[in-house]
């Protein structure tokens, strides 16, 4: 009898621990804040077993446009076991012009990015002042010899002015400002150099996700523009977006990602880049863009299942292709990986193998709403990739416009 009791108690304890672990994991998978439509309660489409158990609300300035209703909401498992209390912000449903068209990005960095080193041959042998000073690949030089450095020419001028004397170099590394002392040396031709190659601009193509014509903003790419040699996100000084005509593509295969190939078409400037953010490229429009208006889905409205991607693989005309959303992660540590998607459309698979470079930013539509945008392709399986929530990009576009207005 005692053995049966101990066994039952042990099973009960094990079940309680497992349930506790499950509730903890579920709690961690939920974000702290949800946006809901005015007059609606919070429901999570991908987690129908979670119900709103209780809620309180009050008026706050949740955004920069209008007063929104915000409050606390307790979500419970099967309406019984409390899982997490979250903040809900009640907002109006937004509509944007969904594009899916290619665009060119021209960006100038706010400094000189270190992309390579080159040893110098002097009377003392091989030297490299930049390495000796402690500079590394990916460092962004913003000042040299007391002068601001915004491009390659300004760095060269500072090195020449130092003429072999030690000069202070200020640079950014992993978002932190650092300093070092660098002493240029004269090469065999008597020209003072630092032994470093730098870059101050970048250009490429991506896909325009949407335009908010009412606010005059745009969003694209779904991730930051990074330097091709160092992988460092480019610190923006100025930038613009221009139309692109897709001339072809390289089909992706396992281990070898494909890519769209295109050329900048004409001298028309579509807009000004105001932010190169981890979630995309954002700015203000200066010309009209083509597309269809769709409402933007809140993150909790996205479900596992069939969807479509709007992208361009030839010319300048976007086309819908079938995909499947395989996984939804509401609280991913990396916002670029909120969804795992798989291309299922036979036509797109036959043409490109799935997702290729240049498709980043391609809008994802589900149930008549814009739910996200493509961000990355899996190297070993080009039919699969990651995506970001459209709501995240819309919030970033709004913040970018607010910051730009405050600056001007």
ABEGO torsion letter per residue (X at the ends): XAAAAAAAAAAAAAAAAAAAAAAAAAAAABBABBBBBBGBBBBBAABAABBBABBBBBBBBABAABBBBBBBBBBBBGGABBABBBBBBBBBBBBBBBAGBBBBBBBBBBEBBBABBBBBBBAAEBBBAAAAAGBBBGBBBABBGGBBBABAAAAAAAAAAAGGBBBBBBBBBGGBBBBBBBBBBBBAAGBBBAGBBBBABBBBBBBBABBBAAAGBBBBGGBBBBBAAAGBBBBBABBBBBBBBBAEBBBBBBGBBBBBBBBBBEABBABBBABBBAAEBBBBBABBBBEBBBBBBBAAABBBEBBBBBBBABEABBBBBBBBBABBBAABABAAAABBBBBABAAAAAAAGEBBBGABGBBBBBGGBBABBBABBBAABAABBBBBBAAAAAAAAAAAAAAAAAAX
